[in-house]
Amino acid sequence: MSTLVFCVFDLAHATREDYLYAYMDLADAGLRQTVSSENGPSFKLPASAVMGTFDGRSVEDIRTTVSKKVQGIFKSRGLKGTFFLVASGDWACAGEAT
C-alpha cells in the first residue's frame, strides 16, 4: 500500500542553517520539498512543507513510523518546534505557481 505523507513544521528560534539541515535530514527520510507528479510537472511545496510516499502495512503504521522519524530528526539536531503530519492511503494532489 502506497501512502502519501504530508508534513508542515515550524521551528522556534531557528537559523537558516537549522532549516537547511532539517530539510536535508527530512529528504533523507523520504520527505522532500519538491513533489514529482507521475503524469505531469514537479511542484515545489510552500516553505516548511515536505511530502513523500511510503509503503507499509497500514496508514496508521506509516504515520507512526514517519512521525517518529521527524521527532528523531528534530531531537538529533536540537531543534525545538512543532510539526503536523497527515498520512493518507487514497489521495490526489495539485499545485500551482502564481
Buried (B, 14 or more C-beta within 10 A) or exposed (E): EEBBBBBBBEBEEBEEEBBEBBBEBBBEBBBBBEBEEEEEEEBEBEEBBBBBBBEBEEBEBBBBBBBEBBEEBBEEBEBEBEBEBEBBEEEEEEEEEE
